[in-house]
Amino acid sequence: MNDILQRIATAVERGKTDRDAPYPPDLRGEEGAAELTARALQQGIPPERVLADALVQGMQAVGDRFERGQAFLPDLLIAARAMTAAMAHLRPAFESGAVQHRGTFVVGTVAGDLHDIGKRIVAMVMEGNGWKVVDLGINVPAARFLEAIPGQDRCVVGLSALLTTTMPAMENTVRTIKAQHPEVPVFVGGAPVTAEFGARIGADGYFPNPQGLVRHLGRRGV
Ligand code: B12
């Protein structure tokens, strides 16, 4: 992997937000995820690559350590903070890619689920591809989606779930939306979600990443 991408991944994994961040002590004074991301973009590395090959890799690495019992909740939180700091630099790069208004993307993490990062990445990539984004946030009850949909131009919904325990809430949300708005496409994603699960709960599709959703919507001519 490119050296700067590797350094960004490590900064996210270790929770090194920026140069001034006192944590972790062994990286004191060194550049963090924010400065490194800005520099990678200045060097002309495409934002999609910085996202996929550095930021997501860093989160994945800390997640793997968490699974092995080698990292703990505070480690996840500071990694998430470093990722957020880096994403602030990516956002304008994605937004500048907007070419035409394709419709409105209403997105949220389902009820009971507080995971935010993947959903925010999906929102950012959709925005960069010409979608107006209505981000309902995390822990979103099905009723909030119903309130947000009416009046939106060419509305598409995206649901995120990161916990096996919140997958039933995802099912409930899809079924609630479809009962009121059968014409609105609903797409699902998140680490435990699969294409089979998406099909079973009546979603219009599952994608493991936002790029897949963007390609799919492009093929449909939306
Ligand atoms: C960071 C993190 C946290 C942070 C979240 C911070 C934040 N601001 O979001 C905090 C510390 C809060 C947290 C809390 C918890 N977490 Co947590 N967390 C993670 C971790 C390490 C990374 C998640 C992440 O951000 N990944 C990076 C992003 C970029 O990836 P992503 O979310 O998967 O999104 C991508 C795709 O899935 C997709 N996508 C996502 N949504 C959508 C939607 C659509 C429409 C589309 C098309 C695509 C798409 O696109 C994204 C970009 O590529 C994962 C482990 C892992 N490897 O996933 C555990 C993990 C999800 N957490 C887990 C657990 C158990 C918890 C807690 C219950 C821990 C506890 N004991 O309290 C709590 C639950 C709190 C709650 N009620 O939600 C488990 C879930 C296990 C399970 N099978 O259910 C995991 C898998 C860790 C583990 N192996 O044990 N967590």
Boltz pocket constraint, residues with backbone or C-beta under 6 A from the ligand:
constraints:
  - pocket:
      binder: B
      contacts: [[A, 56], [A, 59], [A, 60], [A, 62], [A, 63], [A, 64], [A, 66], [A, 67], [A, 73], [A, 76], [A, 77], [A, 80], [A, 112], [A, 113], [A, 114], [A, 115], [A, 116], [A, 117], [A, 118], [A, 119], [A, 121], [A, 122], [A, 157], [A, 158], [A, 159], [A, 160], [A, 161], [A, 162], [A, 163], [A, 164], [A, 165], [A, 187], [A, 188], [A, 189], [A, 190], [A, 191], [A, 192], [A, 206], [A, 207], [A, 208], [A, 209], [A, 210], [A, 213]]
      max_distance: 6.0
